[in-house]
Amino acid sequence: MEPKIYIDIVFPVTWGMDAFLLWMAGRILGLRRKRWRFALGGLFAAVCDCAWLFFLQRSGGALFSLLLLAGGVFIAYTPKSGKIFLRLIWTTLLSSFLLGGGAQLLFTFTQAQRLFGQGLIVEQIYPWWLLPWAVLLAYVLLKLGAGWMETHICRRREFCTAAVFRQGRCAEVRVLIDTGNGLKQADDRGVAILEMQAVLPLFSAEEGVRLLSGSREGLEWLAFSSLGNPDGRLWGIRAEKLILFFGEKSICHRDIFVGIAEEAFTGSYEGIVPPSLWKEDSE
């Protein structure tokens, strides 16, 4: 007897699981994005997968799944470099194993699911009970391991996520916690510096064109001195809010100057923040 596949069941399950995997990958790597981006990335993968299944009546295979994964990762995170892109893909695959293969292995050897029953079993040949248990297991492991990941992964790389808000617009970037950044603004708070491409979403299209052409209209500047540049100026913006995310922690600064670097940073990050901003909460 040929198995029956109900697309109205496969589609929402695939969508939800793909979005959950994208979210898991970000939490493991210390990257944060808006929830609608995870939903959009999962939607892309689910639509393509179900369309292939519906029209061709067969699975797309491992290569097709990898392409869908890459597309979902790109939509959810829009990584700056190929290195970050590959790291996200690898972490999403790891999350997929944890969600599926790891759960299957655990339940096969321990039969832990029988503590609360096997759940809904539509056909004996398909273990439907595995899906909710796998999601629960992955979420619990992720929450229990959050502290370890913060210490051994995020903190070791000294990265965090910064969300900048200006005139109803928001930009989220990955930043380096730079101990060598000793700049201070007028209120004695530290100065976050983001590369120009990272702050463009905070400007209108016309303002962005002027900014890229070298205009400093509407910007503020901060005087600084350095070796070989005693009268330097750092141009930047007055942000309504700057929120820093690090693992389970977050800190918010209001009405704060954010500097703009004209040249892109060479590492896999788009800005730098001083450690002092993690010790000051202006909310």
N, C-alpha and C positions, 0 to 999 in steps of 0.2 A: 504494500500500500504506500502510495506516495505521500510524503509529509505535507501538511497544509501550513502555509505561512501567512499570517494575517498582518498585512502591512500597517494597519491602524494600531497594532500593538508594537510591531518592530520599530516603527518610526519614533514614537515618544520615548521608548526605552533607549534606543540608540542615541537620540538627542540628549537625554538626561545623562547617560553614562559618559558620553564624549565631553560634555560640558564639565562634569565632575572631574574627569581625568585632567582636563586643562587647568582647572582650579587647583587640583592636588599638586601638579607640577610647579605651579607658581609658589605655593606655600613651601614646598621643599627647597626651592632655590631662593626664597625670600623676595620674590617679585609679586607685586600687587597690581591688579587691574580692576576696572569696573566690572560688575557682575554681568552687565549686558554684553560685554565683549566675550566672556566665556560662553554665554548663551548663543551668541552669533557664530562663534567658532564651532560649537557643537551642532548648531543648525546646519551649517555648511556641510559638515561631514555626514550628518544624518540624511540630508536631502540627496547628496550624491550617492551614498551607499544604497539607499532605498530605491532610487531611480535605476541604478545599475541592476539591482535585484529584480525589480519589477519588469523592466524591458528586456533584459537578457536572460532572466530566469536562472541565474547562477551567481555564485559568489565572485567578487572581483579579485580575490587572491591577496597574497601578502604585499606585493608591490603596490597594488591599488590602495590597500589599507594604509600603507606608509605614505602615499601621496595625499590621502585624505587627512592623515595626521599632520603632515607638514602644512597643509592649507589651513587646518584648524588652529595650529600653533601660530601661524603668521597673522591670522585674523585676530586672535585673542591678545597677542603680545606685540605684534609689529616689531620684532627684534632689530636692534641697531646694526648688529654685525652677524656674520656667518657663524662665529664662535658661539654667540649666545643662542642663535637659532638651533644649532646642533645640540647644545646643552639642553635646551628645552625639549627637543624631540627625544633625546635619550631619557630624560627624566619622566616624560609622559609615557614612554614605553615601560619604564620601571614601575610607574604608577599603575599601568595596565596589568602588569604581572602581579603586583600586589593585590589588585582588585579581583583579578580572575584566577590566574595560575596559583598564586600564593594561597588564596582562599580554598581553592579546590584541593590543593595538597594538604592543607591543614585539616579540612573536613574529612578527607579520605582516610587519614591516619587516626584522627581523634573522634570522628563522628560527634563533634561538639554541638552541631545543630540540633541533635536529638534532645538536648536539654530543654528546649522549648518547642519541640515538634519540628517536622520537616516543612511546614508552611504549605503553600498551594502546589500541588503536583498535578499538572494537567495530563501529562503523558509520562510514563515511567522512563521513556527513552530520553526525555529532556528534563534535567534537574532544575525546575523553576525556583526551587527554594534557595538555590545558590545565589541568585541575584541580590535579594535584600540582605542576605547574610554577608555577602562579599562587600557591599556598600558599607554596612555597619562595621565590619572588621577593619576596612581600610580607613574609615573615619576615626575609629577608636585608636588605631595605631598611629594615625597622623596627629591626633590630639595628644596622645601620650608621649610621642616623640618630638613634640614641638620644642620643648626645652633643649633636648639634645641637638636638634637641628639648628636651633638658634646659636648654640655654643660652638658646635663643631663645623657647621657649614656656613651660615650667614656671617657670624662674628669673625670667623677665621678669614673670610674674604673681605670683611669690613665694608660690606655693602648694605644699603638700605634703600627704601623707596621714598621719594619726595613728591608730594602733590602740591602744586602751586595754583592759587586761585586769583584771578584778576578780571574785573569787569564782567562777571558772569561766565568766564571761561576757565577751563582747568587743564593743566598739563601734568602728567605723571611720568617721572623719569627715575632711572636707577642711578644712584649717586654713591660716591666713595666717601667714607668717613675719614677725612684727611687731617691728621694731627699736625701737619705743617701749615695749615691755613689759620693764621693768627689775625686776620683782618677783623676790625671792629667797626660798627657803625655808630652813629651819634648817641644812641641809647645804650651803648656798650654791649649790645648783643653781637654774636658772631655773624659772619656773612656767608650765605650759600651762593655758589657760583654755578650757573648752568650754561651749557653751550648754546649758541644761537639757534641752532635747529630745534633744540628741545623746547625753547620758549615761544617759537612761532605760533603754536596753537593758542597762545594768550592774546594774539593780535588779530585784527581783521585782515582781510586779504590786502587791502591798500596799505595798511600799516606795515604788514609783513614785507611788502615789496620795498617800501621806503627803508625799512630796517636793513634789509639785505643789500640795498644800494649804498649804505653808509650813513644814512640820515640818523640823527640822534634826537629827532623831534619827539617830545613826550617822555623822554627818559630822564632819569636822575643820575648823578654821578657821585662817586665817593673817592676822596683823595687818599692816596697811599704812597708810600715810598719803598723802594727796593734797591738792591744792588744794581747800579747803573741807571736807575730811573727814580731819582729823588722826588720828582713832581708828577707822579703817575695819577691817572684817573681811571676808575673802574665804572663803566656805565652799567646801568641796570634799571629795574622797575620797582615800583612800590606795590608789593603784593598785599592783597587783602588778607590772605591766609597762606601759611606754609605749614603743611602737615608732614611729619616724618614718621614712617612706619618701619618698625624693626621687629620681625617675628610677631609676637602677640602684643607688642608695645607700640604706642603712638604718642606723639607730642605735637601740640599745635602752637604756632606763633602767629599773632595778628599784626597787621600794619607793619610789615617788615621789608627791608630792602633786600632784593635778590639781584646779584650781579650777573652780567651776561659776558661770557667768554666768546670772543670773535672766532677763535680757532677751536676745532673739535678736539676733545680729549683722546689720547691714544689708547686708553684702556677700554674695557668692556663696560663703560659707564658714561653717563651724559652730564655729570656734574660732580661737585665736591661740596661737602658740608663740614664745618668744624665740630669736634666733639662737644664743644661748649653749648651748642644748640640742643643737645640732648639733656642738658642740666637745667635748662631754662624753659619754663612753661608760662606763657603769657596769656593763656586762655582764661 
